Amino acid sequence: MGDDMGQIVSLDQNMINMIAAGEVVERPASVVKELMENSIDAGATKIDVAVEDGGRKLISVTDNGGGMDASDLALSFESHATSKIKTNADLHTISTLGFRGEALASIASVAQVKAISRTKDSLAANCLEIDCGSKGDVNPCSGDFGTTIQVRDIFYKLPARRKFLKTANTEFGHIIEQFIRIALPNSGLDMTLTHNGREICRVNGTEGLRQRISELFSDEIAENLIETATDEKGLRILAFLGKPDISKTNNNYQYIFLNGRYIRDKFISHAIREAYRGNLEPDRFPVVFMFIQMPFEDYDVNVHPTKIEVRFYNTNLLHSQILAALRSKLLATNLDIHARLPAGPNSTSGSDVRRKEITDAMSEFFKKYRTGTTQQRFNFPAASRNTTYSPVSEKIATPAINQTCDNRKFLQIHDSFIVTESEEGFAIIDQHALHERIMYENLCKRIKNGNLESQRLLLPASFELTDSQAELLQKSVELLEKLGIEIVPFGPKTMAIQAFPMILSKADPVDFIRDLMDLLADKNLSVETDRLLEEILDMAACKAAIKAGQKLTDNEIEQLLADRHLVECASRCPHGRPTTIKFSITELEKQFKRT
C-alpha cells in the first residue's frame, strides 16, 4: 500500500469540545439556558442573570446553590463530566435538567470563561479561568456561597461562527425567551435578568404562578387564563388556558413543560388545537401554559442535544388525556368576550401605562364602531358567501325597545346585531354567528341519532356537473343519505336534487351541493370521516343560519335569545368567532365620569 499515511486522525479533546459546542451552543441564549439549568440542578433558590451586548460581550449567571469544591470545579469543565448520572440505569430515570456533561466544556471551548464557586461548609471560594479550552489552575478567591460563571466574548476565536450572531436586540430577545422558559416552571425561585446594567425582569419566588405569568408577559394575559388540573393514570396536568379573545397569530405563546423541562411535541400541540376547535378561528392559536408531570421512566429525554424534544412511550394516552382535560374545561366555561373600554384621560397609574397597548386598541375599536365597521374590528362573520353586508354609518338606529319574555329588553341594530340588557350591563350579539352555533349543535345532535329528516322538493333542483364531480357524488352516497339528500340523474351531465333536509330549509339546495362537492374534493373520504362530517355540518349551519342584514321580528329575536341557553358553546360560532361581546355598567359609568 506504500508509505502514505492514513486519512483518519484522532481529534484533540478541545476540537471535540468545539464540535460538541456546535450542537449545544448555538448562540448566547444557549449559554444562558445551560447555566441556569445547572443552577437549578445545584439546588439554587436565587438566580441572577446579567448580560451585555445581547450576550455577545458577557453572560454572567450567579446562583446560591450548593457550589463546588476545588476538585469538582476543575472536573466540571472536563468533557462528559457530570454529577447527575453515574450508571446506565440513570439514563432511564433522568430527573435533572442537565445530564450530558458536555455543556461547560463546550462553552469553555468557544469563549473566555471564569467560574467562581463556594460550598456551604467552605470558608473561601475557588476560581477557575479558561480561554477557549486553555485551562488555568484552580485558585482560592473571595466569593459568596454558590456559583458564578462568567462567559465573555463568545466565539471570539471563531469568526465564522461569530458572524452569524444577530444584532444585540435580537440575541437578547432569544435570551429573554430562554429566561421565560426556565422561570415559568420554577415559580418558587427568585430570578432576575439584567441587560447592560438595566434590570429587565425580576420575579419573586413567593408569588403564585399566575402572578409570574403577569410579570413575564402581561396583566391582560394573566387575567384571561382559565385554570384546570387533572390527575389520572399517573399523568398530572396543570394548565392555564387563554380565552379565545387573547389568541395569537402563531403558537409562540404555547409553553409546554414536562417535569419542569420546556419541550415541544407535535402530539401535545395537536391535542391543544383539537381542544380549542370551534372556539377559535382556523388561523388563530391559543395562549396555553401547560405543566405536565409523569414518571421519568415513561419517556426518553435523551433524543435531542438541547433536550427540547422527548420521546413518549404511550403517545395515544398522553394525547387523549390532554385533549379530554382541556376540552372539558373549555366547554364548561363561558367564553363570552368582555369589552374593555379605554382608560380615562386623567388616569396615569403604572398599571394604566402597562396597558397602553390595550387602551390604544380599544380606542381604535370605538373609533371604528362609531363609523360602523365594528364587524371588521372583531372579525364578525360575514353574512354568507353570497351576501354582501355593509353597515350604514350615517343611519342612526332608532328601533323600538321591546320587552322579552324573561323581562329583559332587546333591540336590533343595522339588522345584524342584537343588543340585550343584563344585570351587569348589556351585551351585543352577532345574530348570524349565534344562530350558526345553534344550528350547528342542533345538526350534530340530530345526525348523531340517525339520518337527517328530509322533505321532497315540489320541483327538483337540477344542476350540471363534471365527470369527476359525478364520480365524487357516487362515492358519497352513504354520506348524502346521512344528510337526508337524494340526488338522481336528470339528463346528460345533469343531476337533480329530489329531497333535502328539513332543518336546512332556508339554504339553497344547489348552492349547498356545489359547496359540498368542493369540500369533498379537498378531503380524503377514507380518512377522519367524523371530522369531515363535522366540517360539512359547519358549512350547513352557516348556510342555514339567519344572515347579517336580515331584519328579524320580535318573536324571532326572542326565540334566538332563548335558544342560546340550550347550546353548549354559545359564545363562539363553529368557526371560532365570537357571538357575544359584553359591556359592564361599571365601565360605562367610568366613561361618563360617574365614578
C-alpha positions as CSV (number, residue, x, y, z in Angstrom):
1,M,0.0,0.0,0.0
2,G,3.1,2.2,0.0
3,D,4.2,4.6,2.7
4,D,1.3,7.0,2.6
5,M,-0.2,7.9,6.0
6,G,-3.8,7.0,6.8
7,Q,-6.6,9.6,6.2
8,I,-8.2,9.2,9.6
9,V,-6.7,11.0,12.6
10,S,-7.8,11.4,16.2
11,L,-9.1,14.8,17.1
12,D,-7.7,16.5,20.2
13,Q,-10.1,17.0,23.1
14,N,-10.6,20.7,22.6
15,M,-11.6,20.1,19.0
16,I,-14.1,17.5,20.2
17,N,-15.5,20.1,22.6
18,M,-15.8,22.7,19.9
19,I,-17.7,20.2,17.7
20,A,-20.0,19.5,20.7
21,A,-20.4,23.2,21.1
22,G,-21.9,23.4,17.6
23,E,-24.7,21.2,18.9
24,V,-25.2,22.8,22.4
25,V,-24.1,26.4,22.0
26,E,-25.9,27.9,19.0
27,R,-26.0,31.5,20.4
28,P,-25.7,33.4,23.7
29,A,-29.2,32.3,24.7
30,S,-27.9,28.6,24.6
31,V,-25.3,29.5,27.2
32,V,-27.9,31.2,29.4
33,K,-30.1,28.1,29.2
34,E,-27.4,25.6,30.1
35,L,-26.0,27.7,33.0
36,M,-29.5,28.4,34.5
37,E,-30.4,24.7,34.3
38,N,-27.1,23.9,36.1
39,S,-28.0,26.4,38.8
40,I,-31.4,24.8,39.3
41,D,-29.9,21.3,39.4
42,A,-27.5,22.6,42.1
43,G,-30.4,23.4,44.3
44,A,-30.4,27.2,43.9
45,T,-33.3,29.3,45.2
46,K,-32.0,32.5,43.7
47,I,-30.5,33.0,40.2
48,D,-29.3,36.3,38.7
49,V,-28.6,36.6,35.0
50,A,-26.6,39.6,33.7
51,V,-25.7,40.0,30.0
52,E,-24.1,42.8,28.0
53,D,-24.4,43.5,24.3
54,G,-27.1,40.8,23.9
55,G,-24.8,38.3,25.5
56,R,-22.1,38.7,22.8
57,K,-19.8,40.5,25.2
58,L,-20.8,39.0,28.6
59,I,-23.1,36.4,30.1
60,S,-23.0,36.1,33.9
61,V,-25.1,33.6,35.9
62,T,-24.9,33.7,39.7
63,D,-26.7,31.3,42.0
64,N,-26.9,30.4,45.7
65,G,-26.8,26.7,45.0
66,G,-24.7,24.0,46.7
67,G,-21.5,25.2,45.0
68,M,-18.4,23.1,44.1
69,D,-15.1,22.5,45.9
70,A,-11.8,22.9,44.1
71,S,-11.6,19.4,42.7
72,D,-15.2,19.4,41.4
73,L,-14.7,22.9,39.9
74,A,-11.7,21.6,37.9
75,L,-13.5,18.5,36.8
76,S,-16.8,20.3,35.9
77,F,-15.2,21.6,32.7
78,E,-13.9,18.3,31.5
79,S,-15.8,16.7,28.6
80,H,-18.7,14.5,29.7
81,A,-18.1,15.1,33.4
82,T,-21.3,15.2,35.4
83,S,-22.7,14.7,38.8
84,K,-26.1,13.8,37.5
85,I,-25.8,10.3,36.1
86,K,-23.4,7.6,37.1
87,T,-24.8,4.3,35.7
88,N,-26.7,3.1,32.6
89,A,-29.9,2.8,34.7
90,D,-29.8,6.5,35.5
91,L,-30.4,7.3,31.8
92,H,-33.9,5.8,32.1
93,T,-34.9,8.0,35.1
94,I,-33.4,11.3,34.4
95,S,-34.8,13.9,36.7
96,T,-32.3,16.7,36.3
97,L,-32.4,19.4,33.6
98,G,-28.8,18.9,32.6
99,F,-27.1,15.5,32.5
100,R,-24.9,15.1,29.4
101,G,-21.8,16.7,31.0
102,E,-20.7,18.4,27.8
103,A,-22.2,21.9,28.4
104,L,-19.5,23.6,30.4
105,A,-16.7,22.0,28.4
106,S,-18.4,23.1,25.1
107,I,-18.9,26.6,26.3
108,A,-15.4,26.9,27.6
109,S,-14.0,25.8,24.2
110,V,-15.5,28.8,22.4
111,A,-15.3,31.7,24.9
112,Q,-13.4,33.1,27.8
113,V,-14.9,31.6,31.0
114,K,-14.4,32.5,34.6
115,A,-16.0,30.3,37.3
116,I,-16.2,31.1,41.0
117,S,-17.7,28.6,43.4
118,R,-18.1,28.1,47.1
119,T,-19.7,25.3,49.0
120,K,-21.8,25.8,52.2
121,D,-19.1,24.5,54.5
122,S,-16.2,26.3,52.9
123,L,-14.5,29.4,54.3
124,A,-13.4,30.6,50.9
125,A,-14.4,30.3,47.3
126,N,-12.3,28.8,44.4
127,C,-11.8,30.3,41.0
128,L,-11.0,28.8,37.6
129,E,-10.4,30.6,34.2
130,I,-10.4,29.0,30.8
131,D,-9.7,30.7,27.5
132,C,-11.1,28.8,24.5
133,G,-10.1,25.5,26.0
134,S,-6.9,26.6,27.6
135,K,-7.5,25.9,31.3
136,G,-5.7,27.6,34.1
137,D,-5.3,26.3,37.7
138,V,-7.9,26.4,40.4
139,N,-7.0,29.2,42.9
140,P,-8.7,30.3,46.1
141,C,-10.6,33.6,46.0
142,S,-13.4,35.5,47.7
143,G,-17.0,34.8,46.9
144,D,-20.4,34.1,48.3
145,F,-22.0,30.6,48.7
146,G,-23.0,29.2,45.4
147,T,-21.6,29.6,41.9
148,T,-20.9,32.4,39.4
149,I,-20.0,31.7,35.8
150,Q,-19.0,34.5,33.5
151,V,-18.7,33.9,29.8
152,R,-17.1,36.6,27.7
153,D,-16.7,37.2,24.0
154,I,-18.4,34.1,22.8
155,F,-17.0,32.7,19.5
156,Y,-14.2,35.5,19.5
157,K,-11.7,33.0,18.1
158,L,-14.2,31.6,15.7
159,P,-15.1,34.4,13.3
160,A,-17.1,32.1,11.0
161,R,-19.4,31.3,14.0
162,R,-19.5,34.9,15.4
163,K,-20.5,36.5,12.1
164,F,-23.8,34.5,12.3
165,L,-24.8,36.2,15.5
166,K,-27.6,38.7,15.0
167,T,-27.9,42.2,16.5
168,A,-27.7,42.7,20.3
169,N,-31.5,43.2,20.4
170,T,-32.2,40.0,18.5
171,E,-29.8,38.0,20.6
172,F,-31.2,39.4,23.8
173,G,-34.7,38.5,22.6
174,H,-33.6,34.9,22.5
175,I,-32.1,35.2,26.0
176,I,-35.4,36.6,27.3
177,E,-37.2,33.6,25.8
178,Q,-34.8,31.1,27.5
179,F,-35.2,33.0,30.7
180,I,-39.0,32.7,30.5
181,R,-38.9,29.0,29.7
182,I,-36.9,28.4,32.9
183,A,-38.7,30.9,35.1
184,L,-42.2,29.6,34.4
185,P,-41.9,26.0,35.7
186,N,-39.7,27.2,38.6
187,S,-42.1,29.6,40.2
188,G,-40.6,29.1,43.7
189,L,-37.3,30.6,42.7
190,D,-36.2,34.3,42.8
191,M,-34.8,35.3,39.4
192,T,-33.5,38.5,37.8
193,L,-32.5,39.4,34.3
194,T,-30.3,42.4,33.6
195,H,-29.1,43.8,30.3
196,N,-26.3,46.4,30.0
197,G,-26.7,47.2,33.7
198,R,-30.5,47.7,33.5
199,E,-32.9,45.3,35.2
200,I,-35.3,43.9,32.7
201,C,-37.2,41.4,34.8
202,R,-37.5,40.4,38.4
203,V,-39.7,37.5,39.6
204,N,-40.3,36.6,43.3
205,G,-40.4,33.0,44.4
206,T,-43.2,33.8,46.9
207,E,-45.6,34.8,44.1
208,G,-48.1,32.5,42.5
209,L,-47.8,31.1,39.0
210,R,-50.5,33.4,37.6
211,Q,-48.6,36.4,39.0
212,R,-45.4,35.1,37.5
213,I,-47.1,34.9,34.1
214,S,-48.3,38.5,34.6
215,E,-44.7,39.6,35.3
216,L,-43.2,37.8,32.4
217,F,-45.9,38.6,29.9
218,S,-48.7,41.0,30.8
219,D,-51.7,41.6,33.1
220,E,-54.0,41.1,30.2
221,I,-52.8,37.6,29.5
222,A,-52.7,36.6,33.2
223,E,-56.3,37.9,33.8
224,N,-57.7,35.9,30.8
225,L,-56.4,32.5,31.7
226,I,-58.7,29.6,32.7
227,E,-57.0,27.2,35.2
228,T,-57.6,23.5,35.1
229,A,-55.9,20.5,36.8
230,T,-56.3,16.7,36.4
231,D,-54.5,13.7,37.9
232,E,-55.3,10.4,36.1
233,K,-53.3,7.3,35.3
234,G,-50.0,8.6,36.6
235,L,-50.3,11.8,34.5
236,R,-50.8,15.1,36.3
237,I,-51.8,18.1,34.2
238,L,-51.9,21.8,35.3
239,A,-52.9,24.1,32.5
240,F,-53.7,27.8,32.2
241,L,-55.8,28.2,29.0
242,G,-56.0,31.5,27.3
243,K,-59.5,32.7,26.5
244,P,-60.1,33.0,22.7
245,D,-60.0,36.8,22.7
246,I,-56.3,36.8,23.6
247,S,-55.3,34.3,20.9
248,K,-52.3,34.9,18.7
249,T,-51.3,34.6,15.0
250,N,-48.8,31.9,15.8
251,N,-48.1,29.3,18.5
252,N,-45.2,31.2,20.2
253,Y,-47.4,31.6,23.3
254,Q,-47.8,27.9,23.9
255,Y,-45.5,26.8,26.7
256,I,-45.4,23.1,27.5
257,F,-43.4,21.8,30.4
258,L,-42.7,18.2,31.3
259,N,-41.4,17.7,34.8
260,G,-40.1,21.2,34.8
261,R,-38.4,21.0,31.3
262,Y,-39.6,23.1,28.4
263,I,-40.5,20.8,25.5
264,R,-42.0,20.9,22.0
265,D,-44.2,18.0,20.9
266,K,-46.4,17.5,17.9
267,F,-48.8,15.3,19.7
268,I,-49.4,17.7,22.5
269,S,-49.7,20.6,20.0
270,H,-52.4,18.6,18.1
271,A,-54.3,17.9,21.3
272,I,-54.3,21.7,22.1
273,R,-55.5,22.5,18.7
274,E,-58.3,19.9,18.9
275,A,-59.3,21.1,22.3
276,Y,-59.9,24.7,21.0
277,R,-61.6,23.5,17.8
278,G,-64.8,25.6,17.4
279,N,-63.6,28.1,19.9
280,L,-61.0,29.8,17.7
281,E,-60.8,30.8,14.1
282,P,-58.7,28.4,12.0
283,D,-55.8,30.9,11.6
284,R,-55.6,31.8,15.3
285,F,-53.6,30.0,18.0
286,P,-54.5,29.9,21.7
287,V,-52.3,31.1,24.6
288,V,-51.5,28.0,26.7
289,F,-49.3,27.3,29.7
290,M,-49.2,23.6,30.5
291,F,-47.3,21.8,33.2
292,I,-47.2,18.0,32.9
293,Q,-45.8,15.6,35.5
294,M,-45.3,12.0,34.7
295,P,-43.0,9.2,35.8
296,F,-39.5,9.7,34.3
297,E,-39.5,6.1,33.0
298,D,-42.5,6.9,30.8
299,Y,-40.5,9.0,28.4
300,D,-37.0,9.4,26.9
301,V,-35.4,12.8,27.1
302,N,-32.1,11.7,25.6
303,V,-33.1,12.2,22.0
304,H,-32.0,15.8,21.2
305,P,-28.8,17.7,22.0
306,T,-30.8,20.6,23.6
307,K,-33.3,18.3,25.2
308,I,-36.2,20.2,23.8
309,E,-37.8,17.1,22.2
310,V,-38.6,14.0,24.1
311,R,-40.0,10.6,23.1
312,F,-43.1,9.3,24.9
313,Y,-43.7,5.6,25.2
314,N,-47.5,6.0,25.1
315,T,-48.4,9.0,22.9
316,N,-52.0,8.0,22.5
317,L,-52.7,8.0,26.2
318,L,-50.9,11.4,26.6
319,H,-52.9,12.9,23.6
320,S,-56.3,11.6,24.8
321,Q,-55.8,12.8,28.4
322,I,-54.6,16.3,27.5
323,L,-57.4,16.7,24.9
324,A,-60.1,15.5,27.4
325,A,-58.8,17.7,30.2
326,L,-58.6,20.9,28.1
327,R,-61.8,20.3,26.1
328,S,-64.0,19.6,29.1
329,K,-62.8,22.7,30.8
330,L,-63.3,24.9,27.7
331,L,-66.8,23.5,27.2
332,A,-67.7,24.2,30.8
333,T,-66.5,27.8,30.6
334,N,-68.4,30.9,29.5
335,L,-66.1,32.3,26.8
336,D,-68.1,35.5,26.1
337,I,-65.9,38.5,25.4
338,H,-66.0,41.2,28.0
339,A,-65.2,44.5,26.3
340,R,-62.5,46.6,27.9
341,L,-63.2,50.3,27.5
342,P,-60.3,52.8,27.2
343,A,-59.0,54.4,30.4
344,G,-59.9,57.9,31.2
345,P,-57.7,60.8,30.1
346,N,-56.6,61.6,33.7
347,S,-55.5,58.1,34.6
348,T,-51.7,57.8,34.8
349,S,-51.1,54.9,37.2
350,G,-48.4,52.4,36.5
351,S,-51.0,49.7,35.5
352,D,-52.5,52.1,33.0
353,V,-49.1,52.7,31.5
354,R,-48.6,49.0,31.1
355,R,-51.9,48.7,29.5
356,K,-51.3,51.4,26.9
357,E,-51.3,49.0,24.1
358,I,-54.7,47.6,25.2
359,T,-56.1,51.1,25.6
360,D,-54.9,52.1,22.1
361,A,-56.5,49.0,20.7
362,M,-59.9,49.7,22.4
363,S,-59.8,53.4,21.3
364,E,-59.3,52.2,17.8
365,F,-62.3,49.8,18.3
366,F,-64.5,52.7,19.4
367,K,-63.4,54.8,16.5
368,K,-64.3,52.1,14.1
369,Y,-67.6,51.3,16.0
370,R,-68.7,54.9,15.6
371,T,-68.0,54.7,11.8
372,G,-69.9,51.4,11.5
373,T,-67.0,49.0,10.9
374,T,-67.4,47.0,14.1
375,Q,-67.7,43.9,12.1
376,Q,-64.1,44.3,10.8
377,R,-62.5,45.0,14.2
378,F,-63.9,42.0,16.0
379,N,-63.9,39.6,12.9
380,F,-67.6,39.2,13.0
381,P,-68.6,36.6,10.3
382,A,-69.7,37.9,7.0
383,A,-73.4,37.4,6.2
384,S,-72.8,34.5,3.9
385,R,-70.6,33.7,0.9
386,N,-73.2,35.2,-1.5
387,T,-74.3,38.1,0.7
388,T,-72.5,41.4,1.0
389,Y,-73.3,43.4,4.0
390,S,-72.0,46.9,4.7
391,P,-73.3,48.8,7.8
392,V,-74.6,52.3,7.1
393,S,-72.7,54.5,9.5
394,E,-74.7,57.6,8.7
395,K,-78.0,56.0,9.6
396,I,-78.9,56.3,13.3
397,A,-80.6,53.2,14.6
398,T,-83.9,54.1,16.3
399,P,-85.7,50.8,16.8
400,A,-88.4,50.3,19.3
401,I,-87.3,48.8,22.6
402,N,-89.1,45.5,23.0
403,Q,-89.8,43.5,26.1
404,T,-88.8,39.8,26.1
405,C,-90.5,37.0,27.9
406,D,-87.7,37.0,30.6
407,N,-88.4,40.7,31.3
408,R,-85.2,41.9,29.6
409,K,-85.0,44.4,26.9
410,F,-83.5,44.0,23.5
411,L,-83.2,45.8,20.2
412,Q,-81.8,45.0,16.7
413,I,-79.4,47.5,15.2
414,H,-78.4,47.6,11.5
415,D,-80.5,44.4,11.1
416,S,-77.3,42.5,12.1
417,F,-76.7,42.9,15.9
418,I,-78.9,42.4,18.8
419,V,-78.4,44.4,22.0
420,T,-79.7,42.9,25.2
421,E,-79.8,44.2,28.7
422,S,-78.1,42.2,31.5
423,E,-77.7,42.5,35.2
424,E,-74.0,43.6,34.7
425,G,-74.7,46.0,31.8
426,F,-75.5,45.0,28.3
427,A,-74.4,42.6,25.5
428,I,-74.1,42.9,21.8
429,I,-74.9,39.7,19.9
430,D,-74.0,38.9,16.3
431,Q,-77.2,37.3,15.1
432,H,-75.7,35.3,12.3
433,A,-72.8,33.9,14.5
434,L,-75.1,32.9,17.3
435,H,-77.7,31.3,15.1
436,E,-74.9,29.5,13.2
437,R,-73.7,28.0,16.5
438,I,-77.3,27.0,17.5
439,M,-77.8,25.4,14.1
440,Y,-74.5,23.5,14.2
441,E,-75.2,21.9,17.6
442,N,-78.7,21.1,16.5
443,L,-77.4,19.4,13.4
444,C,-74.7,17.5,15.4
445,K,-77.3,16.1,17.8
446,R,-79.7,15.1,15.1
447,I,-77.2,13.3,12.9
448,K,-75.8,11.5,16.0
449,N,-79.2,9.9,16.4
450,G,-79.5,8.9,12.7
451,N,-80.0,10.4,9.3
452,L,-81.3,14.0,9.0
453,E,-85.0,14.1,8.3
454,S,-85.6,15.2,4.7
455,Q,-88.5,16.5,2.7
456,R,-89.2,16.1,-1.0
457,L,-88.9,19.2,-3.1
458,L,-92.0,20.3,-5.1
459,L,-89.8,21.0,-8.1
460,P,-86.5,19.1,-8.3
461,A,-83.5,21.4,-8.3
462,S,-81.2,20.5,-11.2
463,F,-77.6,21.3,-11.7
464,E,-74.8,20.5,-14.1
465,L,-71.6,18.7,-13.1
466,T,-68.4,17.3,-14.5
467,D,-67.5,13.6,-14.7
468,S,-65.2,13.9,-11.7
469,Q,-67.9,15.6,-9.7
470,A,-70.4,12.9,-10.7
471,E,-67.9,10.2,-9.6
472,L,-67.4,12.1,-6.3
473,L,-71.1,12.1,-5.6
474,Q,-71.3,8.4,-6.5
475,K,-68.7,7.6,-3.9
476,S,-70.5,9.8,-1.3
477,V,-73.9,8.0,-1.5
478,E,-73.8,7.0,2.2
479,L,-72.8,10.5,3.3
480,L,-75.6,12.1,1.2
481,E,-78.1,9.6,2.7
482,K,-77.0,10.5,6.2
483,L,-77.5,14.2,5.4
484,G,-81.0,13.5,4.1
485,I,-80.2,14.4,0.5
486,E,-81.4,12.5,-2.5
487,I,-79.9,13.1,-5.9
488,V,-80.9,11.4,-9.2
489,P,-79.7,11.6,-12.8
490,F,-81.6,14.2,-14.8
491,G,-80.0,14.2,-18.2
492,P,-76.6,14.4,-19.8
493,K,-74.1,15.7,-17.2
494,T,-77.1,16.9,-15.1
495,M,-78.4,15.8,-11.7
496,A,-81.5,16.8,-9.8
497,I,-82.0,17.2,-6.0
498,Q,-85.2,15.4,-5.2
499,A,-85.1,15.6,-1.4
500,F,-83.3,17.9,1.0
501,P,-83.0,18.1,4.9
502,M,-85.9,19.9,6.5
503,I,-83.6,21.7,9.0
504,L,-81.8,23.3,6.1
505,S,-84.9,24.7,4.5
506,K,-83.5,28.2,4.4
507,A,-80.4,27.1,2.4
508,D,-80.4,26.9,-1.4
509,P,-80.1,23.2,-2.3
510,V,-78.0,23.7,-5.4
511,D,-75.7,26.2,-3.8
512,F,-75.3,23.7,-0.9
513,I,-74.5,20.8,-3.1
514,R,-71.9,22.8,-5.1
515,D,-70.1,23.8,-1.9
516,L,-70.4,20.2,-0.7
517,M,-68.7,18.9,-3.8
518,D,-65.9,21.5,-3.4
519,L,-65.4,20.4,0.2
520,L,-65.4,16.7,-0.7
521,A,-62.8,17.3,-3.5
522,D,-60.4,18.7,-0.9
523,K,-60.8,15.9,1.5
524,N,-59.8,12.2,1.6
525,L,-63.1,10.4,2.2
526,S,-61.4,7.4,3.7
527,V,-59.7,9.4,6.5
528,E,-61.3,11.0,9.5
529,T,-64.9,10.7,8.3
530,D,-66.2,12.0,11.6
531,R,-64.1,15.2,11.2
532,L,-65.3,15.5,7.6
533,L,-68.9,15.3,8.7
534,E,-68.3,18.0,11.3
535,E,-66.9,20.3,8.5
536,I,-70.0,19.6,6.4
537,L,-72.3,20.4,9.2
538,D,-70.3,23.5,9.9
539,M,-70.9,24.6,6.3
540,A,-74.6,23.6,6.5
541,A,-75.1,25.7,9.7
542,C,-73.5,28.7,8.1
543,K,-75.8,28.4,5.0
544,A,-79.0,27.8,7.1
545,A,-78.4,30.5,9.7
546,I,-80.0,33.9,9.6
547,K,-77.9,36.4,7.8
548,A,-76.3,39.7,8.7
549,G,-78.6,42.4,7.3
550,Q,-81.7,40.3,7.8
551,K,-84.5,42.1,9.8
552,L,-85.9,39.9,12.5
553,T,-89.4,40.0,14.1
554,D,-89.7,40.3,17.8
555,N,-90.7,36.6,18.0
556,E,-87.6,35.6,16.0
557,I,-85.3,37.6,18.3
558,E,-87.0,36.1,21.4
559,Q,-86.5,32.6,20.0
560,L,-82.9,33.2,19.2
561,L,-82.2,34.6,22.7
562,A,-84.0,31.6,24.3
563,D,-82.2,29.0,22.1
564,R,-78.7,30.3,23.1
565,H,-79.2,28.9,26.6
566,L,-79.7,25.4,25.1
567,V,-76.4,25.0,23.4
568,E,-73.0,24.0,24.9
569,C,-70.9,26.8,23.5
570,A,-73.0,29.8,22.7
571,S,-70.1,32.2,23.0
572,R,-68.5,31.1,19.7
573,C,-69.7,30.2,16.2
574,P,-68.4,26.9,14.7
575,H,-65.6,28.8,13.1
576,G,-64.4,30.1,16.5
577,R,-65.6,33.7,16.0
578,P,-67.3,35.4,18.9
579,T,-71.1,35.6,19.1
580,T,-71.4,37.9,22.1
581,I,-69.5,40.9,23.5
582,K,-70.4,42.0,27.0
583,F,-70.1,45.6,28.4
584,S,-70.3,46.2,32.1
585,I,-72.2,49.1,33.6
586,T,-69.2,49.9,35.8
587,E,-67.1,50.5,32.7
588,L,-69.8,52.7,31.3
589,E,-70.1,54.8,34.4
590,K,-66.3,55.4,34.3
591,Q,-66.6,56.7,30.7
592,F,-69.5,59.1,31.8
593,K,-67.4,60.3,34.8
594,R,-70.0,58.9,37.2
595,T,-67.5,57.2,39.4
